[in-house]
Amino acid sequence: MRAIWSGSIGFGLVNIPVKLFSATQGSELDLDMLDKKDHANIKFHRVNANTGKEVEWENIVKGYKVEDDYVILDDKDFEKASPEKTKIIEIAEFINEKDIDSIYYETPYYLQPEKSGAKPYALLREALKKTGKAGLGTYVLRNRESLVLIKPQGDLLILNKIRFQEEIRDTVDLNIPDIAVKPAEMNMAIQLIEQLTTDFDISRYKDTYNENLLKLIMAKAKGKKPASPKMKIVHSKSKDLMAQLKESLAAPKRKAS
């Protein structure tokens, strides 16, 4: 793996030199965009809006429009805006992870200590384990400030980017009807939840869509015409909620996919 950032974790007056690695990778198939007529690859170009000519990467700069003109920014300008946040993940406070709603979670990363940071890294990891806390802080990556949560996982410290409050859309425009739930329906729903409750094991779930899509691609490559599969979604014939719940309880338990 290649580090995407290097800097330090600020833990009080303790400085922990670390490297940041992406913890996830896409599982989707790498599909190319083609021209329908001759299957030629579609290419995208960076074009000057005035001349129509392609612009090389080294000639592209970033700017912010003020009135009718652009203020041009370079890498040094971005660093000057907050030099400490481009190099240090400063833990501002420690919190209970369960207090953070899942809507705020964005992207996970692995934190690896540099040689000089091995001992304070281990200290922070074990202290977080013992207290059951997570560190909340900010840093700047790729000219964007991120709010982050640092927590232990086994021998590692994991960094999770989380969204700022202003990034979450207001729900005022959603139309959620206010409907009373009958006690009998609630009891039946709880029974169904308890019947389907298991210990969490992510390994039981696989990305089967891309696996099936690849099989279809290979079949077409051999000149075969894949058969259209039949939908296996089963619905209750009854429109009565209690009847649907009773049928659900009586139905065999579905396997993870």
BAFI-3210 file (N, C-alpha, C; in Angstrom, 3 decimals, decimal comma, padded with zeros to 6 digits):
// residues 257
n [1|2|3|4|5|6|7|8|9|10|11|12|13|14|15|16|17|18|19|20|21|22|23|24|25|26|27|28|29|30|31|32|33|34|35|36|37|38|39|40|41|42|43|44|45|46|47|48|49|50|51|52|53|54|55|56|57|58|59|60|61|62|63|64|65|66|67|68|69|70|71|72|73|74|75|76|77|78|79|80|81|82|83|84|85|86|87|88|89|90|91|92|93|94|95|96|97|98|99|100|101|102|103|104|105|106|107|108|109|110|111|112|113|114|115|116|117|118|119|120|121|122|123|124|125|126|127|128|129|130|131|132|133|134|135|136|137|138|139|140|141|142|143|144|145|146|147|148|149|150|151|152|153|154|155|156|157|158|159|160|161|162|163|164|165|166|167|168|169|170|171|172|173|174|175|176|177|178|179|180|181|182|183|184|185|186|187|188|189|190|191|192|193|194|195|196|197|198|199|200|201|202|203|204|205|206|207|208|209|210|211|212|213|214|215|216|217|218|219|220|221|222|223|224|225|226|227|228|229|230|231|232|233|234|235|236|237|238|239|240|241|242|243|244|245|246|247|248|249|250|251|252|253|254|255|256|257]
n.u [000,841|000,370|001,212|-001,019|-000,798|001,307|002,204|001,474|-000,064|-001,572|-001,547|-002,428|000,494|001,966|003,470|002,800|004,288|002,944|001,725|-000,769|-003,101|-005,282|-008,178|-010,018|-011,237|-012,573|-015,106|-016,377|-016,728|-014,281|-015,371|-015,288|-016,038|-017,620|-017,957|-021,064|-021,307|-018,828|-017,449|-015,221|-012,933|-014,057|-012,762|-011,821|-011,203|-009,305|-010,395|-009,870|-012,163|-012,357|-010,632|-010,997|-009,036|-007,017|-005,794|-002,783|-001,992|000,008|-000,378|-002,652|-004,375|-005,775|-008,580|-010,477|-013,499|-013,905|-016,071|-015,738|-013,409|-010,697|-009,087|-006,030|-004,782|-002,078|-000,203|001,161|-000,440|-002,698|-001,593|-000,817|-003,257|-003,956|-001,501|-000,766|-002,784|-002,395|-000,361|-000,700|-002,832|-004,839|-005,980|-008,809|-010,688|-011,992|-014,379|-017,413|-017,795|-020,288|-021,954|-021,968|-023,873|-024,545|-024,915|-023,020|-020,599|-017,966|-015,377|-013,004|-009,627|-006,281|-003,940|-000,521|002,320|005,326|008,792|009,817|007,528|006,395|006,123|004,495|002,282|001,380|000,766|-001,384|-003,242|-003,723|-004,661|-007,016|-008,438|-008,712|-010,212|-012,421|-012,908|-012,883|-010,826|-011,430|-010,905|-009,338|-008,023|-006,200|-006,521|-005,667|-006,465|-008,796|-010,607|-011,069|-013,154|-012,355|-012,344|-010,553|-009,811|-009,218|-008,428|-007,878|-004,435|-004,120|-004,577|-007,431|-008,542|-011,404|-013,020|-015,421|-018,537|-019,168|-021,589|-022,931|-022,898|-024,886|-028,059|-031,083|-034,128|-036,553|-038,048|-038,995|-041,701|-043,054|-045,410|-047,489|-048,180|-050,023|-048,946|-050,239|-050,427|-050,430|-049,344|-046,824|-045,739|-045,630|-043,859|-041,535|-041,107|-040,463|-038,092|-036,472|-036,401|-034,886|-032,485|-028,964|-025,478|-023,221|-021,572|-019,649|-018,439|-020,230|-021,567|-021,440|-020,309|-022,278|-023,424|-021,523|-020,050|-021,912|-022,375|-019,897|-019,851|-021,897|-020,716|-018,542|-019,911|-021,187|-018,919|-018,187|-020,059|-022,521|-025,981|-027,103|-029,498|-032,504|-032,852|-035,281|-037,206|-036,925|-038,322|-040,474|-043,709|-046,295|-049,645|-051,650|-052,933|-053,113|-051,476|-050,926|-051,367|-049,316|-047,099|-047,422|-047,140|-044,492|-043,151|-043,655|-042,326|-039,391|-036,050|-034,123|-031,088|-027,912|-026,731]
n.v [-001,199|002,298|005,244|007,959|010,312|012,019|012,882|014,122|012,998|014,996|014,811|016,093|017,367|015,510|014,219|012,319|010,867|009,825|007,767|007,825|005,566|004,387|002,582|001,169|-000,350|-000,321|-002,618|-002,918|-003,740|-002,858|-000,938|000,255|003,305|003,449|004,258|003,803|003,219|002,230|001,053|002,374|003,759|006,233|009,404|011,932|015,384|018,180|021,198|024,490|026,991|029,285|029,109|026,525|024,670|021,876|021,673|021,196|019,303|020,542|023,189|023,955|025,776|026,683|028,698|031,334|032,966|036,394|038,930|039,983|038,729|036,324|035,068|033,667|030,639|028,910|025,937|026,734|028,772|027,389|025,963|028,063|028,972|027,353|026,237|024,399|022,468|021,070|019,392|018,259|016,160|017,228|016,222|017,306|016,742|014,059|011,496|009,504|006,931|005,905|008,051|009,346|009,710|007,404|008,636|010,566|009,351|008,837|008,068|005,428|005,123|003,732|004,176|004,350|004,104|006,106|005,158|006,613|007,205|004,982|004,152|006,245|005,969|003,354|003,807|005,687|004,120|001,940|003,352|004,437|002,086|001,187|003,199|003,289|005,323|007,683|009,662|012,994|015,177|017,507|017,872|018,811|017,637|017,355|019,975|020,254|020,587|018,221|016,578|014,298|011,001|009,164|005,901|002,766|-000,400|-003,585|-004,036|-001,645|001,918|003,457|005,850|007,663|009,569|012,037|013,678|017,236|019,130|020,981|019,724|017,897|017,394|019,214|017,892|019,034|019,317|016,814|014,519|012,997|010,934|011,099|008,434|006,327|003,465|000,273|-001,543|-004,407|-004,794|-003,688|-005,491|-007,820|-007,038|-006,679|-009,312|-010,418|-009,030|-009,995|-012,687|-012,635|-011,734|-011,839|-012,543|-010,088|-010,592|-009,738|-011,158|-012,936|-011,726|-011,047|-009,411|-010,142|-009,257|-008,137|-010,413|-012,049|-010,404|-010,488|-013,177|-013,101|-011,392|-012,960|-015,080|-013,789|-013,066|-015,478|-015,826|-016,652|-016,387|-014,967|-016,237|-014,661|-014,029|-015,097|-013,064|-013,286|-012,221|-012,290|-011,526|-010,747|-011,841|-010,642|-007,450|-006,605|-005,472|-006,898|-009,534|-009,781|-009,613|-011,915|-013,907|-013,418|-014,185|-016,897|-017,694|-019,286|-018,592|-016,188|-016,478|-014,772|-012,625]
n.w [000,000|-000,622|001,054|001,577|002,847|005,135|008,423|011,639|014,721|017,075|020,456|023,195|024,511|023,298|020,404|017,590|014,994|011,909|009,170|006,627|005,295|002,755|003,686|002,291|-000,782|-004,078|-005,233|-007,570|-011,093|-013,582|-015,887|-019,229|-021,007|-024,104|-027,611|-029,081|-031,772|-032,945|-030,879|-029,902|-027,501|-025,192|-024,665|-022,351|-022,301|-021,080|-021,670|-022,891|-022,326|-023,870|-026,148|-027,049|-027,149|-025,979|-022,607|-020,905|-017,904|-016,318|-016,830|-015,595|-013,159|-009,932|-009,052|-007,441|-007,936|-007,734|-007,827|-011,060|-011,732|-011,338|-008,434|-008,204|-006,861|-005,320|-004,253|-001,940|-000,976|-000,108|002,014|003,672|004,592|006,709|008,166|010,230|010,193|007,874|008,404|010,895|012,769|014,987|018,044|019,470|021,417|023,488|023,039|023,438|021,177|020,465|020,639|018,246|015,421|012,768|010,289|009,984|009,386|007,029|005,427|005,954|007,220|007,556|010,165|010,440|012,504|012,369|012,823|014,991|016,288|017,398|020,161|021,490|019,834|020,427|023,102|022,957|021,553|023,356|025,570|024,603|024,185|026,822|028,051|026,454|024,705|021,891|019,755|018,711|016,052|013,680|010,324|007,331|004,074|000,733|000,124|001,562|004,510|007,071|009,406|011,887|013,351|015,652|016,479|018,248|016,738|017,090|016,682|015,495|014,866|013,774|011,455|010,936|008,607|009,229|008,628|008,621|010,493|008,832|006,400|006,319|005,068|005,671|006,994|006,628|004,279|003,712|003,490|005,972|007,160|010,090|011,819|013,903|015,702|016,279|019,386|019,168|016,625|017,006|018,929|017,381|015,385|016,893|017,692|015,211|014,619|016,720|016,043|013,741|014,616|014,950|015,747|014,637|011,591|009,154|007,130|006,139|004,139|000,712|-002,299|-004,583|-006,914|-008,757|-009,220|-010,531|-012,716|-014,004|-014,801|-016,674|-018,559|-019,426|-020,569|-022,714|-024,112|-025,150|-027,015|-026,159|-025,241|-022,480|-020,186|-019,083|-015,735|-013,280|-011,143|-007,607|-005,553|-002,849|-001,944|000,432|-000,066|001,204|002,224|004,734|007,582|010,007|009,172|007,299|008,975|010,540|008,581|007,941|010,281|010,224|007,984|006,522|007,699|005,983|004,108|004,353|001,782]
ca.u [000,000|001,098|000,672|-001,602|-000,511|002,173|002,174|001,501|-001,240|-001,306|-002,254|-001,895|001,825|002,599|003,431|002,945|004,455|002,187|001,369|-002,186|-003,345|-006,692|-008,571|-011,036|-011,037|-013,818|-015,292|-017,104|-015,934|-013,715|-016,020|-014,888|-017,082|-017,335|-018,885|-021,987|-021,164|-017,660|-016,849|-013,973|-012,905|-014,404|-011,729|-012,215|-010,105|-009,394|-010,458|-009,996|-013,498|-012,265|-009,967|-011,393|-007,845|-006,751|-004,826|-002,000|-002,150|000,945|-000,830|-003,938|-004,283|-007,071|-008,899|-011,771|-014,009|-014,309|-016,702|-015,585|-012,052|-010,295|-007,903|-005,345|-004,190|-001,123|-000,113|001,600|-001,596|-003,543|-000,909|-000,833|-004,592|-003,909|-000,304|-000,700|-003,747|-001,912|000,693|-001,021|-004,203|-004,895|-007,134|-009,352|-011,425|-012,277|-015,820|-017,911|-018,104|-021,718|-022,678|-021,940|-024,832|-023,907|-025,046|-021,837|-019,418|-017,669|-014,347|-012,018|-008,212|-005,378|-002,838|000,680|003,319|006,728|009,610|009,958|006,225|005,864|005,718|003,300|001,183|000,893|000,182|-002,693|-004,111|-004,116|-005,438|-008,356|-009,083|-009,025|-011,249|-013,576|-013,122|-012,319|-010,327|-012,077|-010,023|-009,425|-006,792|-006,452|-005,979|-006,085|-007,094|-010,111|-010,551|-011,898|-013,367|-011,966|-012,458|-009,461|-010,202|-008,397|-008,987|-006,775|-003,145|-004,115|-005,446|-008,224|-009,050|-012,638|-013,488|-016,843|-019,063|-019,543|-023,028|-023,486|-022,940|-026,079|-029,238|-032,220|-035,226|-037,802|-038,807|-039,486|-043,082|-043,126|-046,723|-047,554|-049,118|-049,976|-048,710|-051,030|-049,594|-050,299|-048,422|-045,504|-045,282|-045,322|-042,649|-040,421|-040,865|-039,791|-036,721|-035,748|-036,223|-033,857|-031,290|-027,782|-024,219|-022,752|-020,439|-019,638|-017,938|-021,358|-022,121|-020,531|-020,788|-022,628|-023,855|-020,402|-019,691|-022,877|-022,169|-018,707|-020,256|-022,666|-019,763|-017,781|-020,827|-021,367|-017,650|-018,152|-021,149|-023,738|-027,006|-027,489|-030,939|-032,993|-033,242|-036,586|-037,163|-037,257|-038,887|-041,750|-044,529|-047,529|-050,844|-052,543|-052,572|-053,244|-050,140|-050,799|-051,269|-047,974|-046,154|-047,582|-046,513|-043,044|-042,681|-043,766|-041,450|-038,029|-035,071|-033,337|-029,628|-027,219|-026,279]
ca.v [000,000|003,565|006,253|009,109|011,509|011,784|014,017|013,725|013,120|015,796|014,239|016,959|017,799|014,351|014,259|010,950|010,842|008,719|007,765|007,518|004,661|004,120|001,288|000,529|-000,403|-000,612|-004,006|-002,935|-004,070|-001,702|-000,859|001,395|003,980|003,243|004,786|002,742|002,923|001,400|000,576|003,085|004,343|007,635|010,124|013,241|016,340|019,442|022,143|025,916|027,413|030,380|028,718|025,187|023,819|021,084|022,262|020,187|019,373|021,481|024,554|024,168|026,343|026,824|030,085|031,646|034,152|037,542|039,854|039,523|038,242|035,182|035,104|032,397|030,054|027,811|025,028|027,477|029,519|026,446|025,653|029,263|029,134|026,667|025,396|023,306|021,421|020,270|018,498|017,680|015,815|017,639|015,703|018,416|016,202|012,626|011,302|008,138|006,720|005,640|009,321|009,867|009,044|006,803|009,509|011,416|008,609|008,975|007,195|004,946|005,046|003,129|005,004|003,570|004,990|006,124|004,491|007,456|007,372|003,670|004,071|007,050|005,375|002,233|004,384|006,236|002,989|001,199|004,243|004,511|000,804|001,085|004,168|003,148|006,611|007,927|011,032|013,799|016,272|017,954|018,064|019,200|016,733|017,742|021,302|020,170|020,280|017,079|016,232|012,884|010,246|008,188|004,855|001,560|-001,639|-004,541|-003,385|-000,427|003,062|003,732|007,209|007,752|010,916|012,210|014,900|018,367|019,308|021,716|018,859|017,048|018,109|019,335|016,986|019,791|019,160|015,447|014,317|011,777|010,942|010,767|007,307|005,600|002,017|-000,483|-002,373|-005,780|-004,719|-003,460|-006,749|-008,752|-006,541|-006,977|-010,764|-010,650|-008,533|-010,926|-013,941|-012,432|-011,168|-012,716|-011,835|-009,475|-011,220|-009,133|-012,114|-013,678|-010,955|-010,929|-008,612|-011,149|-008,623|-008,055|-011,796|-012,483|-009,586|-010,999|-014,422|-012,707|-010,850|-014,075|-015,842|-013,007|-013,114|-016,768|-015,847|-017,200|-015,430|-015,279|-016,305|-013,652|-014,688|-014,750|-012,375|-014,182|-011,434|-012,854|-010,584|-011,291|-011,564|-009,840|-006,055|-006,355|-005,448|-007,997|-010,780|-009,813|-009,894|-013,326|-014,685|-013,227|-015,000|-018,296|-017,976|-019,710|-017,503|-015,989|-016,472|-013,560|-012,688]
ca.w [000,000|-000,684|001,965|000,888|003,659|006,293|009,335|013,047|015,573|018,260|021,603|024,234|024,091|022,664|018,944|017,075|013,536|011,314|007,752|006,416|004,173|002,494|004,253|001,443|-002,228|-004,785|-005,666|-008,839|-012,276|-014,279|-017,189|-020,056|-021,774|-025,526|-028,605|-029,478|-033,207|-033,298|-029,634|-029,600|-026,162|-025,029|-023,935|-021,854|-022,407|-020,349|-022,785|-022,621|-022,748|-024,841|-027,398|-027,469|-027,215|-024,779|-021,685|-020,182|-016,453|-015,700|-017,086|-014,919|-011,814|-009,277|-008,766|-006,836|-008,620|-006,925|-008,779|-012,449|-011,963|-010,525|-007,586|-008,440|-005,658|-005,524|-003,103|-000,758|-000,453|000,636|003,268|004,512|005,180|008,005|008,030|011,206|009,879|006,748|008,894|012,199|013,138|016,382|018,790|020,251|022,563|023,468|023,136|023,289|019,763|020,280|020,592|016,879|014,546|011,592|009,119|009,896|008,944|005,605|004,860|006,932|006,848|008,532|010,636|010,749|013,119|011,940|013,845|016,179|016,925|017,771|021,569|021,768|019,073|021,242|024,310|022,616|021,196|024,551|026,430|024,007|024,474|028,247|028,407|025,571|024,046|020,569|019,640|017,678|015,651|012,285|009,555|005,943|003,054|-000,625|000,190|002,180|005,937|007,439|010,799|011,943|014,596|015,770|017,429|018,131|016,185|017,184|016,881|014,695|015,077|012,573|011,317|010,161|008,276|009,479|008,011|009,453|010,631|007,682|005,223|006,409|004,591|006,568|006,621|006,681|003,039|003,575|003,927|006,777|007,813|011,509|011,899|015,178|015,579|017,247|020,271|018,652|015,489|017,583|019,527|016,299|014,727|017,801|017,581|013,931|014,779|017,588|015,306|012,719|015,254|015,048|015,994|013,390|010,921|007,829|006,142|005,563|003,028|-000,427|-003,418|-005,587|-008,165|-009,686|-009,570|-011,549|-013,906|-014,688|-015,451|-017,858|-019,528|-019,993|-021,419|-023,949|-024,831|-025,843|-027,984|-025,569|-024,882|-021,098|-019,919|-018,149|-014,484|-012,730|-009,852|-006,501|-004,457|-002,400|-001,197|000,987|-000,858|002,033|002,427|006,166|008,195|010,966|008,402|006,717|010,059|010,905|007,496|008,048|011,395|009,855|006,839|006,894|007,800|004,757|004,234|003,936|000,375]
c.u [000,876|000,426|000,138|-001,349|000,450|002,198|002,238|000,123|-000,818|-002,179|-001,758|-000,580|002,613|002,401|003,718|003,077|003,778|002,099|-000,079|-002,349|-004,847|-007,040|-009,547|-010,610|-012,345|-013,900|-015,998|-016,168|-015,469|-014,268|-015,573|-016,104|-016,690|-018,366|-019,753|-021,771|-020,017|-016,897|-015,478|-014,076|-013,277|-013,316|-012,237|-011,001|-010,385|-009,271|-010,628|-011,327|-013,463|-011,705|-010,435|-010,232|-007,635|-005,643|-004,110|-002,141|-001,245|000,543|-002,173|-003,695|-005,691|-007,314|-010,284|-012,246|-014,484|-014,771|-016,502|-014,200|-011,746|-009,064|-007,263|-004,632|-003,199|-001,042|000,282|000,451|-002,488|-002,915|-000,949|-002,180|-004,679|-002,731|-000,267|-001,622|-003,342|-000,882|000,333|-002,514|-004,310|-006,154|-007,615|-010,058|-011,614|-013,748|-016,155|-018,348|-019,590|-022,545|-022,732|-022,888|-024,124|-023,980|-023,792|-020,607|-019,223|-016,675|-013,359|-010,599|-007,439|-004,300|-001,677|001,725|004,650|007,547|009,685|008,630|005,627|005,345|004,505|002,061|000,547|000,213|-001,219|-003,683|-004,622|-004,959|-006,868|-009,129|-009,567|-010,159|-012,523|-013,899|-012,545|-011,903|-010,980|-011,174|-010,216|-008,035|-007,179|-005,751|-006,554|-006,942|-008,506|-009,963|-011,523|-011,984|-013,132|-012,127|-011,353|-009,819|-009,332|-009,162|-007,863|-005,478|-003,068|-004,872|-006,122|-008,654|-010,292|-012,955|-014,981|-017,282|-019,321|-021,063|-023,628|-023,546|-024,175|-027,317|-030,341|-033,352|-036,571|-038,664|-039,343|-040,897|-043,187|-044,457|-046,653|-048,624|-048,924|-049,809|-049,492|-050,116|-049,384|-049,312|-046,986|-044,929|-044,860|-044,031|-041,412|-040,083|-040,084|-038,335|-035,893|-035,468|-035,080|-032,553|-030,181|-026,591|-023,706|-021,515|-020,443|-019,206|-019,058|-021,927|-021,067|-021,173|-021,086|-023,029|-022,723|-019,925|-020,606|-022,710|-020,972|-019,027|-021,016|-021,737|-018,996|-018,638|-021,028|-020,097|-017,522|-019,301|-022,446|-024,704|-027,490|-029,002|-031,321|-033,457|-034,607|-036,411|-037,624|-037,819|-040,268|-042,486|-045,755|-048,704|-051,810|-052,023|-052,667|-051,886|-049,937|-050,621|-049,874|-046,921|-046,202|-046,938|-044,997|-042,439|-042,681|-042,815|-040,081|-037,081|-034,237|-031,853|-029,063|-026,750|-024,975]
c.v [001,250|004,581|007,431|010,418|011,106|013,056|013,506|013,802|013,942|015,327|014,974|017,532|016,667|014,436|012,859|010,988|009,603|008,856|007,308|006,666|004,474|002,721|000,535|000,518|-000,808|-002,066|-004,089|-003,259|-002,789|-001,667|000,398|002,003|003,940|003,944|003,633|002,297|001,956|000,865|001,190|003,697|005,822|008,296|011,502|014,168|017,574|020,559|023,574|026,405|028,517|029,934|027,368|024,220|023,078|021,733|021,147|020,405|020,432|022,942|024,867|024,675|026,439|028,283|030,230|032,968|035,205|038,627|039,316|038,968|037,086|035,508|033,722|031,935|028,954|026,989|025,746|028,264|028,614|026,103|026,839|029,459|028,464|025,703|024,216|022,159|020,583|019,246|017,768|017,376|016,090|017,090|016,794|017,928|014,705|012,423|009,812|007,949|006,529|006,928|009,920|009,054|008,547|007,687|010,366|010,686|008,692|007,932|006,742|004,895|004,325|004,146|004,097|004,497|004,963|005,491|005,300|007,621|006,075|003,622|004,952|006,564|004,249|002,746|004,914|005,115|002,269|002,051|004,379|003,223|000,748|002,017|004,012|004,431|006,621|009,385|011,751|014,978|016,654|017,951|018,405|018,228|017,149|019,012|021,271|019,808|019,156|016,947|014,730|012,307|009,200|007,185|003,614|000,407|-002,661|-003,808|-002,022|000,717|003,330|005,190|007,172|009,211|010,978|013,582|015,986|018,487|019,974|020,882|017,955|017,860|018,123|018,443|017,697|019,591|017,746|015,335|012,975|011,794|010,502|009,686|006,579|004,104|001,301|-001,364|-003,789|-005,825|-004,534|-004,743|-007,753|-008,342|-006,838|-008,461|-011,075|-010,195|-009,504|-012,244|-013,832|-011,874|-012,216|-011,883|-011,323|-010,187|-010,757|-010,117|-012,947|-012,985|-010,756|-010,038|-009,565|-010,531|-008,602|-009,432|-012,309|-011,705|-010,082|-012,312|-014,119|-012,186|-011,980|-014,929|-015,115|-013,033|-014,405|-016,914|-016,415|-016,073|-015,768|-015,264|-015,229|-014,344|-014,226|-014,081|-013,323|-013,434|-011,973|-011,819|-011,297|-010,927|-010,661|-008,406|-005,664|-006,496|-006,597|-009,326|-010,921|-010,152|-011,364|-014,222|-014,602|-014,088|-016,488|-018,690|-018,426|-018,532|-017,426|-015,958|-015,127|-013,721|-011,972]
c.w [000,000|000,231|001,167|001,644|004,758|007,119|010,759|013,674|016,791|019,399|022,837|023,741|023,431|021,158|018,404|015,555|012,935|009,795|007,636|005,167|003,986|002,986|003,357|-000,018|-002,886|-005,208|-007,021|-010,007|-012,962|-015,704|-017,933|-020,748|-023,248|-026,392|-029,097|-030,925|-033,514|-032,086|-029,351|-028,200|-026,181|-024,183|-023,535|-021,857|-021,556|-021,378|-022,297|-023,187|-023,799|-026,187|-027,933|-027,535|-025,890|-023,949|-020,922|-018,672|-015,822|-015,899|-016,425|-013,500|-011,237|-008,933|-008,164|-007,426|-007,629|-007,883|-010,194|-012,751|-011,018|-009,684|-007,695|-007,169|-006,031|-004,244|-001,820|-000,136|000,383|001,985|004,228|005,204|006,538|007,989|008,984|010,828|008,663|007,187|010,181|012,320|014,632|017,045|019,739|021,512|022,396|023,778|023,134|021,834|019,516|020,220|019,183|016,002|013,283|010,350|008,921|009,351|007,434|005,098|005,930|006,354|007,944|008,896|011,022|011,366|012,384|013,071|015,134|016,927|017,439|019,209|021,883|021,011|019,885|022,511|024,039|022,304|022,446|025,504|025,913|024,272|025,920|028,652|027,586|024,821|022,635|020,499|018,476|017,343|014,199|011,656|008,126|005,008|001,711|-000,608|000,757|003,651|006,251|008,948|010,907|013,345|014,600|016,854|017,230|017,483|016,141|017,497|016,201|015,351|013,744|012,594|010,438|009,885|008,577|008,971|009,052|009,469|009,391|006,398|005,201|006,020|005,644|006,071|006,531|005,432|002,822|004,135|004,645|007,533|009,273|011,698|013,225|014,920|016,677|018,097|019,745|017,486|015,995|018,181|018,465|015,576|015,575|017,759|016,310|014,003|015,613|016,882|014,307|013,302|015,375|015,493|014,655|012,863|009,473|006,749|005,515|004,328|001,944|-001,500|-004,574|-006,916|-009,187|-010,120|-010,678|-012,849|-014,707|-015,416|-016,734|-018,954|-020,209|-020,924|-022,752|-024,786|-025,630|-026,831|-027,459|-025,228|-023,475|-020,924|-018,912|-016,869|-014,017|-011,374|-008,749|-005,291|-004,114|-001,553|-000,642|000,088|-000,093|002,165|003,908|006,838|009,168|010,253|007,789|007,777|010,472|009,859|007,590|009,142|011,048|008,741|007,305|006,862|006,534|005,039|003,795|002,514|000,188]
res [m|r|a|i|w|s|g|s|i|g|f|g|l|v|n|i|p|v|k|l|f|s|a|t|q|g|s|e|l|d|l|d|m|l|d|k|k|d|h|a|n|i|k|f|h|r|v|n|a|n|t|g|k|e|v|e|w|e|n|i|v|k|g|y|k|v|e|d|d|y|v|i|l|d|d|k|d|f|e|k|a|s|p|e|k|t|k|i|i|e|i|a|e|f|i|n|e|k|d|i|d|s|i|y|y|e|t|p|y|y|l|q|p|e|k|s|g|a|k|p|y|a|l|l|r|e|a|l|k|k|t|g|k|a|g|l|g|t|y|v|l|r|n|r|e|s|l|v|l|i|k|p|q|g|d|l|l|i|l|n|k|i|r|f|q|e|e|i|r|d|t|v|d|l|n|i|p|d|i|a|v|k|p|a|e|m|n|m|a|i|q|l|i|e|q|l|t|t|d|f|d|i|s|r|y|k|d|t|y|n|e|n|l|l|k|l|i|m|a|k|a|k|g|k|k|p|a|s|p|k|m|k|i|v|h|s|k|s|k|d|l|m|a|q|l|k|e|s|l|a|a|p|k|r|k|a|s]
***
